[in-house]
Amino acid sequence: MTLQSGPAFDGLYGQMIMDHYRTPRNRDPLPDPTLKAYELNPFCGDLIDLQLQLDERGAVHLVYANSEGCSIIQASSSMMSEAVKGKNAAEIADLSGRFRAFLRDRAGEGAGEDSTLGDLNALGVVRQYPVRIKCALLPWTALEEAIKPR
């Protein structure tokens, strides 16, 4: 299923989502990833293969995020891969938690945008389509799995 045009996807945010869908970032596999995760949604077939390379401080230096499926998972995967660069596990967990809370505020009651999420706010339009929230969150599930202490 691809992103459809409509009031929710018009404007700057729709353009940003479509840009990340059409030209996803960080799609080159890493030769020696520090952390890896793979997630699949068996109901729709969306999947993500995620690899992270950490620097000496434990912050994300390089990312490989290859997703297949609908436009929402591909855009979310690409945007997430940009958002986590330079962040350590604690910062990533915080960001992921805030992003999940932001998307789960389906009605947007009192929330609007979250200034701490930056470009990820564009994915807030998905709240209007509750069945698509899982698409937007699958890359974040993989990210949380990758940074989980072992």
Buried (B, 14 or more C-beta within 10 A) or exposed (E): EEBEEEEBBEEEBBEBBBBBBEEBBBBEEBEEBBBBBEBBBEEBEBBBBBBBBBEEEEBBBBBBBBBEBBBBBBBBBBBBBBBBBEBBBEBBBEBBEBBBEBBEBEEEEEBEBBEEBEEBBBBBBBBBBEEBBBBBBBBBBBBBBBBEEE
